[in-house]
Amino acid sequence: MKLPIVAYGDPVLKKVCSPIEKDYPNLNELIANMWETMYNASGVGLAAPQVGLPIRLFVVDTGEGDDEPRYKKVFINAQILEETGEPWGFTEGCLSIPEIREEVFRKPNVLISYYDENWEQHKEEVSGFAARVIQHEYDHIEGKLFTEKINMLRKQLIKGKLDKITKGEVHPDYKMKFPRQNKKR
């Protein structure tokens, strides 16, 4: 089932999310719905707060790339242990912040600990584009958005666009829930 994606301005996007237990209600169904929602919106990652749930869960699927192999995983109760390397800029977007893309600098390597959908624990080093997507989604479960990582001038220039998003004055091709609007679009 495709879930509505929560738009910029909703308080759930600013919450540090809580860990979950193995018996979290309907977890497998939630994960399946998150995959379907992400693919429907043409995303490469989706975090639980983006579907209104303040829990430490996100999914990543980088797809097939020219330079890097596909990276597809479920992350439960993830903790980034280390970020290393020289930060590199890349234009990022976010399903919760449609129609805005900005250059964000992130380190190219992460060491992350997490549980997968089968509750097997992993500690893994990830680099390149997959590491960037992981960091972006991890920021979501820490209550941070990519717009907080851009320079002050750019923030000022997109302020009006962000306000329009909170009011629902954007038209993405996927279902969204806007904080200053009572209906889903």
N, C-alpha and C positions, 0 to 999 in steps of 0.2 A: 504494500500500500504506500502510495506517495504521501509523504507528510508535508505540511506547510513549513516553509523555511522562515524562521524568525528574522525580522529585519533589524537593521541598525537602530539603536535607540531603546530596544527592549532591555529591561534590567537583567534578564537571564544571561545576556551576553557579557555582562560585567562581573558575574559571580565566579569566585574560585569554586570549582566543582568538587563534589564529594565522591570518595571512592565507593564502589559497589561491591556487594557480596555475590558469591556464586549462585545464590538463589534469588537474584534480582528478578522480579516478576516479568515474564514474557521476554526475557533477554534475547533469545534467538530470533523471535519475531521482530523485535526492535532493530536488531542488527540487519535483518533482511530488508526491513522498511527503510533503513538508512541507506543501504546500497541502492535500492530502487530510487529513492529520492535524489541521491547524488547523481546517479546516471541520468535520470530524467532532466536534471538541471545542467548537465554537461560539466560536472565538477570533477576534481581529482581527489577531493577529501571532504569529509563532513564530520563535524563534532556534535555530540548530543545537545549542547546548549543551542545549537542552530535549529534544533527541532523542539526547543522549549524545555529540555531536561538538564538540570544542573548536576550532571554525573560525569565521571571521568571515563568517557568512552568516545572513541573516534575511529573512522575508517579511512583508508587511503588506497587509491588505485591510480597510479601514474599513467596507466595505459602503455601502449607500445611507443617507444621513442626511437629516434634515429641513433642517439648516442648511448642510451642507457636501457637496460632490460626493464620489463614491466615489474612494478613493485606493488603488490596488493596484499594488505593486511588489516586485521582488526586489532585495535589497541584498547585494552581495558586496564584502568588504574595505572596508566603510564607515568613514568618519571624520567625526565631527561637528566642524565647523570653528568654529562659533559658535552660542551659544544666547542669544537676546535677548528683551526684554520683561519685563513685571511677572509674577512667578510667580503661577499660579492653581491652586487646589485642585480635585481631581477624584478620585472614588472609583475606585481601580484594583484589578484582580484579576490573577491570573496562572495560566496553565494548570498550571504546576509547583507552585503553592501553592493547591490547590483549597479552596473554602469560606471563604477569607479575602479580605476586601475592605477597603481602608483609604484614607483621603484622603492623596494625594501632591501636593505642590506642584512644578510644573515651569514653565519659561518657555514662552511660547506660540509662539516662532519658532525654527527651526533652519536652519543652513546646513550641508548635508551633501554629502560627496563619496563616490561609490561606483561600482561597476560593476554593470550589470544582467546578466541571464541570458545575453545575447548578447555579453558582455564589452565593451560600450560604456560609456565613462566618462561620468559625469554630475556636475555640481555644481549643487545645487538648493536653493532656499529653500522651506521648507515651514512652514505655520502651522496653528494650531487643533488639532483632534482628531488629525489625521494626524501632526502634529509630536509630540504626546504619545505616540502609539503608537511612532513611530520612536525617541524617547528611551527608552522602556521596553525595546524590543527591543535597542537599542544598548547599554543597561546590561547586558543578558545577555551580549553578546560581550565586555564589559569585566569580567565576573565579578561583577556587582552585581545585587542583587534589590531590588524595590520596597520590601520590608520594611525595608531599610536607610535609607530616606528618610522613615520615619515617626518621630514623636516617641518619646522614651524610655518614657513612661508607656504608650503604646499597644503598644510592643514587649513590655513586661512583661506586659500583659494578654493578648497572643496567644501567648506563649511555649508554653503547654501545647498549644494548637492546632497550632503548628508541630511540636512533638515528635510529636504523633499522626500528622501527615502523614509524617514520616520513617519511622514504624513501619508505615505502610499502613493506619492506622485511619480512613480516609476512603473515601468511595464515589462518586467522580466517575463520570459516564456515558461515560467514555472510558478507553482502556487506559493504564495508568501503570506505571512501574518505581520501586519504593521502595528507598531505600538500606539500610534496616535490615530488609529482607525479601528472600528469595531468589526469590520468584515475581513475575510480572506480574499485575496485576489488570485 
